[in-house]
Structure formats: structure tokens, C-alpha cells
Amino acid sequence: MTIQKNKYTLTDDIIEIKKEPIQYNEHKNYQKKNIEKERLSLNIDRDLKTDLHMHCVKNKKAMTDVIEILIANFLKQSK
């Protein structure tokens, strides 16, 4: 579905109005997961934390997300 929206252009004597198409995302009916998170306090080696932090910065990942993935993988392997 495409609807036109007005686009305004200032000319020498008046404002010219042109229509431009608007695109809509067809996948609006997705379900968003509502996950509650809890705080976890860890005492770990400073060098290990620094290495993890540097890895996350280089790979543009949040440390929390990386730690969650590591914990989930550890639990899967422990079964």
C-alpha cells in the first residue's frame, strides 16, 4: 500500500507542493518478547574483565549480551 505525502519546495514566488511515496513495513504483526532481566553481581579477575570488555568493543557487542550467551551455552553443554 502506497500513500502520497506532501513535499514542500520553496520557489521564487510560491511554495510548490509535490507528492512523494511513503513505504510501509509489511511485517507489523510480529510478537515482541517481554523478558524481565535481573541484576547479577560478579567478582572476576580484572584482566579477564578487561579482555572481555575489549573483545566486546572490537566486535560491537554489549557485555551483558555476550555474558548471557556464554552462560546459556555453558548450561546447554552441562546437560
Backbone as a chain_set.jsonl record, in Angstrom:
{"seq": "MTIQKNKYTLTDDIIEIKKEPIQYNEHKNYQKKNIEKERLSLNIDRDLKTDLHMHCVKNKKAMTDVIEILIANFLKQSK", "coords": {"N": [[0.841, -1.169, 0.0], [0.649, 2.121, -0.938], [0.839, 5.44, -0.072], [0.538, 8.858, -0.806], [2.595, 11.509, 0.348], [2.815, 14.934, 1.201], [5.293, 17.033, -0.164], [7.157, 19.857, 0.349], [8.399, 22.565, -1.521], [10.259, 25.441, -1.722], [9.858, 28.014, -3.947], [10.695, 30.787, -6.195], [8.425, 32.493, -6.197], [6.192, 31.172, -5.017], [5.168, 28.44, -2.837], [5.872, 25.243, -3.89], [4.121, 22.226, -4.134], [4.751, 18.844, -3.971], [4.013, 15.381, -4.471], [5.216, 12.589, -2.703], [6.135, 9.147, -2.469], [5.191, 7.016, 0.27], [6.587, 4.442, 2.111], [5.567, 1.454, 3.616], [6.197, -0.829, 6.243], [5.614, -4.186, 5.823], [5.603, -6.164, 7.721], [4.299, -5.848, 10.343], [3.048, -7.248, 12.321], [4.561, -8.657, 14.217], [5.608, -10.483, 17.125], [6.718, -9.199, 20.14], [9.162, -10.09, 22.445], [8.779, -10.004, 25.884], [10.977, -9.752, 28.174], [11.99, -10.054, 31.422], [14.73, -8.779, 33.145], [17.3, -9.501, 35.475], [19.572, -8.215, 37.879], [22.976, -9.181, 38.14], [25.677, -9.735, 40.158], [29.124, -9.942, 39.859], [32.282, -11.11, 40.893], [35.158, -11.011, 39.352], [38.35, -11.746, 37.845], [40.365, -8.951, 37.157], [41.888, -8.658, 34.791], [40.687, -10.563, 33.129], [38.12, -9.469, 32.893], [38.787, -7.086, 31.598], [39.808, -8.078, 29.184], [37.489, -9.294, 28.153], [35.867, -7.031, 27.906], [37.308, -5.528, 25.981], [37.138, -7.291, 23.822], [34.384, -7.184, 23.361], [34.057, -4.481, 22.653], [35.564, -4.333, 20.296], [34.076, -6.056, 18.683], [31.652, -4.857, 18.654], [29.57, -5.478, 20.514], [27.353, -5.83, 23.286], [28.431, -6.213, 26.618], [26.766, -7.503, 28.434], [25.047, -8.98, 26.763], [26.881, -10.778, 25.614], [27.789, -12.165, 27.882], [25.372, -13.366, 28.698], [24.937, -15.115, 26.525], [27.192, -16.753, 26.77], [26.696, -17.95, 29.274], [24.29, -19.314, 28.712], [25.19, -21.112, 26.734], [27.028, -22.585, 28.26], [25.277, -23.806, 30.098], [23.768, -25.412, 28.364], [25.727, -27.195, 27.457], [26.334, -28.463, 29.801], [24.327, -30.241, 30.363]], "CA": [[0.0, 0.0, 0.0], [1.436, 3.341, -1.038], [0.079, 6.68, 0.083], [1.363, 10.008, -1.118], [2.68, 12.557, 1.35], [3.178, 16.2, 0.578], [6.654, 17.529, -0.031], [7.099, 21.286, 0.078], [9.602, 23.154, -2.08], [10.128, 26.885, -1.829], [10.307, 28.57, -5.229], [10.858, 32.245, -6.121], [7.197, 33.231, -5.927], [5.257, 30.444, -4.149], [5.611, 27.119, -2.387], [5.428, 24.187, -4.777], [3.83, 21.006, -3.384], [4.88, 17.621, -4.753], [3.704, 14.154, -3.75], [6.262, 11.577, -2.718], [5.57, 7.916, -1.92], [5.532, 6.554, 1.611], [6.669, 2.987, 2.144], [5.191, 0.87, 4.893], [6.727, -2.161, 6.527], [4.527, -5.162, 5.77], [5.723, -7.102, 8.838], [3.984, -5.129, 11.579], [2.373, -8.127, 13.271], [5.487, -9.53, 14.914], [5.463, -10.52, 18.577], [7.914, -8.761, 20.851], [9.342, -10.812, 23.685], [8.923, -9.159, 27.055], [11.821, -10.517, 29.067], [12.459, -9.304, 32.578], [16.125, -9.079, 33.443], [17.709, -9.263, 36.848], [20.979, -7.835, 38.038], [23.872, -10.214, 38.637], [26.941, -9.144, 40.56], [30.203, -10.919, 39.738], [33.649, -10.737, 41.228], [36.042, -11.765, 38.47], [39.687, -11.217, 37.658], [40.356, -7.677, 36.427], [42.412, -8.872, 33.433], [39.657, -11.279, 32.382], [37.073, -8.494, 32.587], [39.328, -6.165, 30.592], [39.851, -8.81, 27.912], [36.104, -9.422, 27.666], [35.418, -5.703, 27.507], [37.968, -5.188, 24.727], [36.531, -8.137, 22.793], [33.047, -6.654, 23.079], [34.202, -3.207, 21.949], [36.032, -4.621, 18.933], [33.013, -6.734, 17.935], [30.439, -4.033, 18.78], [28.578, -6.25, 21.252], [27.209, -5.45, 24.69], [28.995, -7.234, 27.511], [25.648, -8.265, 29.005], [24.591, -9.96, 25.769], [27.918, -11.808, 25.479], [27.763, -12.98, 29.101], [24.155, -14.194, 28.632], [25.17, -16.18, 25.542], [28.163, -17.686, 27.355], [26.018, -18.72, 30.329], [23.34, -20.218, 28.058], [25.972, -22.189, 26.111], [27.571, -23.411, 29.333], [24.205, -24.626, 30.639], [23.422, -26.416, 27.358], [26.791, -28.2, 27.437], [26.385, -29.152, 31.093], [23.216, -31.199, 30.471]], "C": [[0.89, 1.236, 0.0], [0.515, 4.54, -0.957], [1.04, 7.824, -0.219], [1.407, 10.957, 0.079], [3.172, 13.819, 0.662], [4.632, 16.548, 0.865], [6.627, 18.982, -0.48], [8.447, 21.775, -0.434], [9.361, 24.651, -2.235], [10.691, 27.338, -3.166], [10.39, 30.085, -5.076], [9.576, 32.96, -5.709], [6.223, 32.516, -5.007], [5.903, 29.159, -3.645], [5.019, 26.09, -3.319], [5.249, 22.912, -3.952], [3.908, 19.821, -4.331], [4.525, 16.439, -3.869], [4.901, 13.227, -3.816], [5.725, 10.336, -2.017], [6.07, 7.636, -0.492], [5.537, 5.036, 1.572], [6.355, 2.507, 3.548], [5.818, -0.5, 5.04], [5.554, -3.137, 6.601], [4.513, -6.1, 6.973], [5.479, -6.412, 10.171], [3.425, -6.039, 12.655], [3.326, -9.072, 13.989], [5.276, -9.418, 16.423], [6.781, -10.1, 19.219], [7.986, -9.51, 22.171], [9.538, -9.814, 24.817], [9.678, -9.968, 28.102], [12.268, -9.609, 30.2], [13.879, -9.744, 32.892], [16.397, -8.738, 34.896], [19.188, -8.949, 36.877], [21.764, -8.99, 38.646], [25.204, -9.541, 38.953], [28.012, -10.224, 40.553], [31.512, -10.314, 40.215], [34.559, -11.619, 40.383], [37.379, -11.055, 38.365], [39.642, -9.964, 36.777], [40.841, -7.855, 34.987], [41.393, -9.596, 32.554], [38.535, -10.325, 31.969], [37.54, -7.527, 31.508], [39.379, -6.829, 29.222], [38.461, -8.961, 27.308], [35.595, -8.08, 27.168], [36.028, -5.301, 26.167], [37.412, -6.01, 23.562], [35.171, -7.579, 22.382], [33.115, -5.338, 22.309], [34.611, -3.446, 20.502], [34.934, -5.225, 18.074], [31.667, -6.031, 18.026], [29.292, -4.828, 19.396], [28.508, -5.718, 22.674], [27.742, -6.579, 25.563], [27.894, -8.106, 28.102], [25.179, -9.34, 28.041], [25.594, -11.109, 25.627], [27.905, -12.736, 26.688], [26.529, -13.882, 29.124], [24.34, -15.367, 27.677], [26.127, -17.222, 26.109], [27.516, -18.547, 28.441], [25.06, -19.731, 29.713], [24.073, -21.389, 27.405], [26.551, -23.131, 27.159], [26.487, -24.331, 29.89], [23.773, -25.718, 29.661], [24.454, -27.552, 27.352], [26.824, -29.025, 28.712], [25.297, -30.22, 31.236], [23.652, -32.591, 30.136]], "O": [[1.777, 1.374, 0.842], [-0.471, 4.635, -1.689], [2.229, 7.741, 0.09], [0.395, 11.182, 0.742], [3.871, 13.754, -0.349], [5.127, 16.379, 1.979], [6.132, 19.297, -1.563], [9.496, 21.455, 0.126], [8.361, 25.066, -2.821], [11.852, 27.08, -3.482], [10.187, 30.618, -3.985], [9.627, 33.931, -4.954], [5.487, 33.177, -4.275], [7.042, 28.842, -3.989], [3.805, 26.057, -3.524], [6.123, 22.556, -3.161], [3.23, 19.784, -5.358], [4.716, 16.488, -2.654], [5.531, 13.093, -4.865], [4.945, 10.45, -1.072], [7.194, 7.97, -0.118], [4.603, 4.417, 1.063], [6.816, 3.077, 4.537], [5.951, -1.24, 4.066], [4.611, -2.925, 7.363], [3.508, -6.766, 7.219], [6.358, -6.394, 11.034], [3.338, -5.626, 13.811], [2.934, -10.186, 14.337], [4.822, -8.39, 16.926], [7.841, -10.61, 18.857], [7.013, -9.566, 22.923], [10.355, -8.899, 24.722], [9.088, -10.77, 28.826], [12.844, -8.544, 29.978], [14.186, -10.936, 32.901], [15.808, -7.818, 35.464], [19.95, -9.369, 36.006], [21.286, -9.682, 39.545], [25.78, -8.859, 38.106], [27.844, -11.285, 41.155], [31.801, -9.145, 39.962], [34.717, -12.81, 40.651], [37.51, -9.895, 38.754], [38.947, -9.943, 35.762], [40.271, -7.27, 34.065], [41.251, -9.279, 31.372], [38.059, -10.369, 30.835], [36.776, -7.185, 30.606], [39.034, -6.211, 28.214], [38.274, -8.781, 26.104], [34.958, -8.007, 26.117], [35.321, -4.782, 25.303], [37.237, -5.497, 22.458], [34.85, -7.512, 21.195], [32.31, -5.108, 21.407], [34.063, -2.83, 19.587], [34.857, -4.949, 16.876], [30.659, -6.541, 17.537], [28.181, -4.847, 18.865], [29.499, -5.212, 23.201], [27.526, -7.756, 25.274], [28.072, -9.315, 28.254], [24.939, -10.479, 28.443], [25.202, -12.272, 25.53], [27.999, -13.955, 26.538], [26.623, -15.041, 29.527], [23.942, -16.49, 27.988], [25.91, -18.424, 25.954], [27.772, -19.749, 28.51], [25.019, -20.884, 30.143], [23.629, -22.533, 27.508], [26.561, -24.347, 26.963], [26.744, -25.511, 30.129], [23.447, -26.828, 30.08], [24.094, -28.725, 27.253], [27.292, -30.163, 28.703], [25.358, -31.029, 32.161], [22.842, -33.518, 30.177]]}, "num_chains": 1, "name": "protein.A"}
